[in-house]
Amino acid sequence: MNMGVEQLTDQNPVPHRQPSAPKSGAWQVLSVEDDPIYQASLIYALEGMEFEGLPVQVLTAQSAAKAGVILAENPDIAVVLLDVVMEEDDAGLRLINTIRERQGNASLRIILVTGQPGMAPRDDVMARYDIDDYWNKADLATDKLITLVTANLRTWSYITELDRARRGLQMLVDASRAISGQSDLPSFSRLVLEQISQLIGAEQGGIVSAISVDQEPLNNLQVMAASGCFSSLYGETLEQLNEPPIQDDLIKARQSRQHIFRPNQTILYFHNGKISAQEYLTVVKAAEPLSDFHISLLHVFAEQVSSGFANLGLTNRLSELAYRDTLLGAHNRNWLCWELGRLSQAARAELKLIVLDIDQFAEIEVTFGNRFTDQLLKSVHERLWHGLEHTQQLVRIGSDSFAILSDRHQAPTAEPLRCLLAQPFEIDNSKHDITFTTACLDLAETPDAAPSDILRMAECCIDSARQLHRPHLDYEPEFSHNIRQRLLLLQQLRQALNNNQLQIALQPKVRLSDGQVIGFEALARWQLEDGTQVPPSEFIPLAEAAGLIKELDANILRQTCRAVRQLSESGFNLPIAFNASGNELFQEEYFSELQTLIEEEQVPPSLLELEITETQAMESYEQIETQLRGLIQMGMGVSIDDFGTGYSSLAHITNLAATTLKIDQSFVRKLGQSSDADHAVEMILRISARFGFNTVAEGIETEEQHQRLRDKGCPVGQGYLFAKPQPLSATLAMLKQGLNLPQ
């Protein structure tokens, strides 16, 4: 290289980046589809597919509920092919909100596929829901499917990579705040100068670094760091640089956006591109001519410096994204966690955290749209901002929730806050009454809690307030204890299901005329290792909330079938009733899986009886009527539990797909004490006789109840008067003794 000749060199272009591979070693695609045939065709179409040298693994779910569980357990799922209509007409659309809002998964690529476009029109769905594509099943051929999945895998990979980078940059922002709380650009500039000096031995020659904004005149550029013969220029502008050759090269570097290398001086040019309009110019003046080796070092180091300047620009920009809400310009959840985390325990103990949640926000959004809810959030924020003391921090912590961080002695109490928000909100020239649920957390009561846990405690307090139908609730320390106990119990329940530790207890059904046992009801029982009995009223709702109820029901049914077999082998061909929990009854696969399990266990259907509550039966009767009649045709009994407490209509009663009506224990308990209870029991007995149902009275505990039921003509009963639920071994012993129960 002739060092006397001017050289211009382009900055190295950014190389093509290959998509980053998932941690699992395979690209995961979830197909959420209740049509098994179409599900199978999707799996077949994607079988053997690879992307960037890794296989594509297809996970499947037959319902939105199951898909929610799978997504929570598999964070590496990149693409979901989601049917709209499954267990309910809008199940797929509700799953979208679960993914985006509840699970906070913004990177997952959601492709809506439907065989019923009329149920979810494309334009309407694309406008209202955060989805990435929409296809009609009839149009999605194999080649289109593979192309679609490939494109979305690539997009997910890049989004995921950017998200990881953003989290890393947020950590950088935190480190910078801890040092000075201000931008670290001057420190970075000084570090660049020091490193270049060491690389090329330019301590005597002097170095200057300047920052500019695009289109700003060169002489106005501010000197951010300087050393050597340029030290006096620190804090000045380049107008003070009285060296025409350097100024000429600065102009040329800026115009060409290139580095310029000369024998005794070098101009390094950096630009952030789309990140910001900032430019960075570094002047190197060496006492000796630069060698090819020195120029090569500067080339390599310039790439590092370029990345550093870009990271600084991106950090400044992401600090806004990381700690500020883009819609309102207010602090966000990240900022609140950071603020709580940096405070000492003593300082935190002087604060209160008030959380307020807009009631029925999702329904408001569906009814009025996103533009309306955006305006609503702005109005709420503005009213709170003007109505609160300026010493208080107002933070948006969720899509529909705000937090107020305040000195504990100045924190707004529930009533003033309610009054502040009680007036209607005017949006689009129309007034709207909006209600809120609020909770208050005294941070002195949570001295050791992590910031994220503090927010969760406050939000759990909001949930508790709603369950209690109260507009405000103050946090109490036992809330945290209850939450931890619930999580511990959930872990134990999972383990109990995996280890088959749940058992059934059988309660006899007795013929009231002679005390003869004519059947049983199987009830789920759970005993912990320390001997503690967990009541069904605790673990069944927990199983439903955690998505374990299907597994629990199947476990109890399998034990029921085996109990039927053991009774039969001992000479007692008595039917056993089992219960369907929650919404499992309305899952499309419930009845087919029920029949498959019975066939596997080789139990006659006539020795089984399905018990469902009256509310379950009537809520979506048309949805399950055909399946219930199918069970009856197989010989299985169908019992309507808690009859008389729901909302049966005569239209359903006259054609009810059931074999037995069970009189609810609330009526039995009041026999002889309430004429209404007597009339209700008599009415149910007349209905049963008129339409050919069997009748069972439940919850019989006294001899008076027994006699009154028998006098009214009730044929069968069950309750503690006859026997408590007991293990199969005790039940067999009782039957083998041949003892009749009280008559």
Phi, psi and omega in degrees: 000129177277110187289347178277354183259135178297138179236133171245135181226130177292146170293142181300132177292156177290124181293157176297131182260125175285144177304139179284134184285151177290156181296332185286349181084003177210147176281122185261126177239130180254125174256117179254105191204127181267356176268107185298329181291313179293324176302314180296322180293324177295315179299317180296318182295326183265359182298131178080001181292141176231153176218124181053039175082002180242148181288157174260120180259127182258118172263153184229149173217141182262001180207160178295323180298314179295322180297321178300320179294314182298317180296322179293327183272347184230080184293346181272003177297127185262322186226138173237127173264108195244122173283147181281309188260115177227244182297334172222164186299329183246023183301317180296320180292323178292328177296326178301314179296323177299316182295310187283318187268303185288313181274347177064031182264097182268344184271336181302132179273117183255117177248115181276126175236135183216145173262357181231074184304333181294334180288332181214083182304140187304308184298320181293315182294316181297328181282327189262339186237150182275077178241164186255340178196164184216127181223145169276135182305323183294336183266353188265079177287169185302314183295322177293321180299313181296317178298317180297314180295318180301312181299319183284330173297318180295316180297316179301319182298315181292319179297317180297319179296319178295322180295319177298319179297320180297319179295322177296321179291328177297323176295323176298317179300317180298317180297319179295320178298320182296328181281307187221342183075007180232172178301141183261017183300315178300318179297318179297319180297317178298321179295322177300315180299315181299317183291321178294321178303318180290325183291318188245004178064046185255029184300325183278334186281328180091148183222146175224142178235137182227155178237145181219170171248139183311136179078356177288135179304144185303317184295344180272354184293135183272139177277118184270331179204147181208156178208171178060224184291351179257006186304326183291347183274355183301127180085351179268189175251167181291354175297335181277355180276102184266057177226093184307319180300320179292318180297321178298316180292326176298317178297316182294318179297321181291321180291319183271347184054048181224158170287152175231127180244128174232168186307316186244003179210148181224138174246119176257125183248132178228141180218138184276358178063233185283348181292317178199174180269009185284144173239151179231130179237126179240127181254127178245120177241110185259147178290330180242152177301143179284137176275167175303324180297316179296320179295321178297318177299318179296323177302310183294314182293328179298326177296320178293318179297318179301316177296321180297314178297319179297319179295321178297317178296319180291325178297315179299321180287317182288337177298327175291315180292323184287326189240002179229144176280125186291331181286315188257343185074009181270165171300152181242188185300319179302316180297317182298318177297318179297316181297315179295325182289329183277344182284146173288164180298322180293318180293321180294326182294345179269008186243158169235149177242119177252127179247134176230138186239134176284124182289142174054039183297319181298318179295321178298318181295318179295320184288314189252343178097169184293323181299319179296312183294327175298315178295322178298313180299320178296320180293318178297315180299316181296318181294319178294319182299317182279337184269346182262161174295144183291345178282352182265144180264129179252124189230138171266118186250356180196178183298331183227023187219149179233160175229145176241119177257119190217155169304135188299336181272346180246002184296137179293137177275173188299316186291311176300323179294320179296318180295323180299326184258002187286329182292147180300153177261129181267117181226127182054046177062024178225141182265138184228130175277122182241133177253157184226153169245132184235156177215149181235133180236117176279113187292347174293339181272356180231058188296329186253003185284143174289154181306317180296325179290325178299315179296319179296321178300315180297319181290325174295327177295322175299314179300318179296320179299318179293320179297328179271001181058043179242140182285341182213146177213133174271135180294139175236144185306329182292343176302313181297319178299316181297320179296315180297320179296322180294317178296320178296317180296323178295318178298319179293324179294317177302314181295320180297320178292319180295327184259011179054045182269349175281141183235169174250149171241140184255127174250126185288148168258129193242136172287119189291337183287327184223003178076013182283133176286125182244358180170185183217162168243130179271126181239135182288136178227143181223120178244126179288168183297333179275006178092354180291133176268125176266119184293147178303330180296344177262311189276336179290312174299326178295318178296321179295315182294328184267003180075023182255001188293327179297316179295320180295314180300317180296321179298314181293319180296320180295319177295324178297316179299319181290328175293321177301316181296316181294322176297316181296318179296336177268005176093013181242098180271074183245135181286152177236131178268145176229159187254147170259125186265147169050225184265007181302327182301331186263004172284134188302328185274356187302308187290323178293320178291325176299312181295321180298316181295319180296320178294320179298321182276353175056052179247133176298129179303333181293345179259016177232152178217127178271125177254126175231152180285159179299320180298316177302315185295322188271336185301312181225059188301317183298332183289330185242358185303312183300317181293321178297319179295327177297320178295318180296320178295331176288345182107358181279147175276151175232118185249135177263108184278157177056033185297139180101349181257349182264222183222052177296147175243157179299329180300323179279320184301320184294341183225033186287130179278078181207163177245340186219141171248132179254123179286123185296144183295340177296328176283318182298320184297331184261006179301133182083350180247336182223124178295329178297320179296317178299315180296320181297316179297315180297322179296317180295321178295321178293319178299314180300314180295320183293322186252010171079029177266148165286159181227137177228129174264130182249157177079029178284121184236343182234158179294327179297317177299318179302309184295317181297319179295317180295321179295329180278355178093016177288124187280325190224147177212167174212152180161176184294341176300324182268309180188145172279161173302136184217160181299163181300321182299317179292324179296316178297319179298318179297315182293322182291334176288343177070024182270130172281152178275173185309139181258000000 
